[in-house]
Amino acid sequence: MNISVELNTLDELHIKGFIGGEIDAFTAPILREKLTDITLLEKIHVELNLTDVSYMDSTGLGVFVGFYKSVTAANGHLELTGLSSRLKRLFDITGLVEIMDIQATDKEVKIDETV
C-alpha cells in the first residue's frame, strides 16, 4: 500500500500533479489531504497525471469526484491524464467519463471496415 503525490505549481492558475501507486481505502486519505492543500483560485486549471497509478478502488473515485466538485465550484478545470485502460474503465462504468475531462494513455485502434 503505497502512494506518491507530487504537485507542481506552474503559475498561479496552473497546477500539474503526478500520482503513483495504489489508491484505496488506506491511501485515499493521503491523496485527499494533498489535493485539499491546493488553493482553489477562480478559474484554476489542474492536470493530474495518473500514469503510475497501478490500482484504484471506489474510494479513489470518491476522492477525484470530491476534488472535481471543488475545482468546478471555483469555475476551474480538472483534467485527469495518463489513465490506463483499466483505470479508464472505472470512470466509464460509473459514467464519470461523461462529466470529467479524462485522457487515457491507451489509444483506441479503429478498424476501417470499408476496405
C-alpha positions as CSV (number, residue, x, y, z in Angstrom):
1,M,0.0,0.0,0.0
2,N,1.9,3.0,-1.3
3,I,1.0,6.2,-2.9
4,S,3.1,9.1,-4.2
5,V,1.6,12.6,-4.9
6,E,3.7,15.3,-6.4
7,L,2.1,18.7,-7.1
8,N,3.9,21.4,-9.1
9,T,2.6,24.9,-9.4
10,L,3.3,26.1,-12.9
11,D,1.9,29.5,-12.3
12,E,-0.8,30.9,-10.1
13,L,-3.6,29.4,-12.3
14,H,-2.0,26.1,-13.4
15,I,-1.0,23.1,-11.3
16,K,0.3,19.8,-12.7
17,G,0.4,16.8,-10.5
18,F,1.8,13.3,-10.7
19,I,0.2,10.5,-8.8
20,G,1.6,7.0,-8.5
21,G,1.0,3.7,-6.6
22,E,-2.3,2.4,-5.3
23,I,-5.3,4.5,-4.4
24,D,-7.5,2.6,-2.0
25,A,-9.2,2.9,1.4
26,F,-5.8,3.2,3.1
27,T,-4.1,5.7,0.8
28,A,-7.1,7.8,-0.4
29,P,-6.9,10.0,2.7
30,I,-3.3,10.9,1.9
31,L,-4.4,11.8,-1.7
32,R,-7.4,13.8,-0.4
33,E,-5.2,15.7,2.0
34,K,-2.6,16.6,-0.7
35,L,-5.4,17.8,-3.0
36,T,-7.1,19.9,-0.4
37,D,-3.7,21.7,0.0
38,I,-4.2,23.2,-3.4
39,T,-5.6,26.7,-3.1
40,L,-8.6,26.7,-5.5
41,L,-8.4,30.1,-7.1
42,E,-11.1,31.2,-9.5
43,K,-10.5,29.6,-13.0
44,I,-7.6,27.4,-11.9
45,H,-6.5,24.5,-14.2
46,V,-5.4,21.3,-12.5
47,E,-3.9,18.4,-14.5
48,L,-3.3,15.2,-12.6
49,N,-1.2,12.5,-14.4
50,L,-2.2,9.0,-13.3
51,T,0.2,7.1,-15.5
52,D,1.9,5.5,-12.5
53,V,-1.3,4.5,-10.7
54,S,-1.3,0.7,-10.5
55,Y,-4.6,0.2,-8.7
56,M,-7.7,2.3,-7.7
57,D,-10.9,1.4,-6.0
58,S,-14.2,3.2,-5.4
59,T,-12.6,5.2,-2.5
60,G,-10.2,6.7,-5.0
61,L,-13.0,7.6,-7.4
62,G,-14.7,9.4,-4.5
63,V,-11.6,11.5,-3.9
64,F,-11.5,12.6,-7.5
65,V,-15.2,13.3,-7.6
66,G,-14.9,15.5,-4.5
67,F,-11.9,17.3,-5.9
68,Y,-13.7,17.8,-9.2
69,K,-16.6,19.4,-7.4
70,S,-14.3,21.7,-5.6
71,V,-12.4,22.8,-8.7
72,T,-15.6,23.3,-10.8
73,A,-17.2,25.3,-7.9
74,A,-14.3,27.7,-8.4
75,N,-15.0,27.8,-12.2
76,G,-11.8,25.8,-12.7
77,H,-10.9,22.8,-14.8
78,L,-9.7,19.4,-13.7
79,E,-8.0,17.1,-16.3
80,L,-7.0,13.6,-15.5
81,T,-4.4,12.2,-17.9
82,G,-2.4,9.1,-18.4
83,L,-5.1,6.6,-17.3
84,S,-4.5,3.0,-18.2
85,S,-7.4,1.2,-19.9
86,R,-8.2,-0.4,-16.6
87,L,-8.5,2.9,-14.7
88,K,-10.4,4.5,-17.6
89,R,-12.9,1.6,-17.4
90,L,-13.7,2.5,-13.8
91,F,-14.6,6.0,-14.9
92,D,-16.5,4.6,-17.9
93,I,-18.7,2.3,-15.9
94,T,-19.6,4.9,-13.3
95,G,-20.5,7.5,-16.0
96,L,-17.8,9.9,-14.7
97,V,-16.1,10.0,-18.1
98,E,-19.2,11.9,-19.4
99,I,-18.7,14.8,-17.0
100,M,-15.0,14.9,-16.3
101,D,-12.1,15.6,-18.6
102,I,-10.3,12.2,-18.8
103,Q,-7.5,11.3,-21.1
104,A,-6.4,7.7,-21.4
105,T,-2.9,6.6,-22.4
106,D,-4.0,3.7,-24.5
107,K,-5.1,4.8,-27.9
108,E,-8.1,3.1,-29.2
109,V,-7.5,1.5,-32.6
110,K,-10.3,1.9,-35.0
111,I,-10.6,-0.6,-37.8
112,D,-11.7,0.7,-41.1
113,E,-14.3,-1.8,-42.4
114,T,-14.8,-0.1,-45.7
115,V,-11.8,-1.7,-47.3
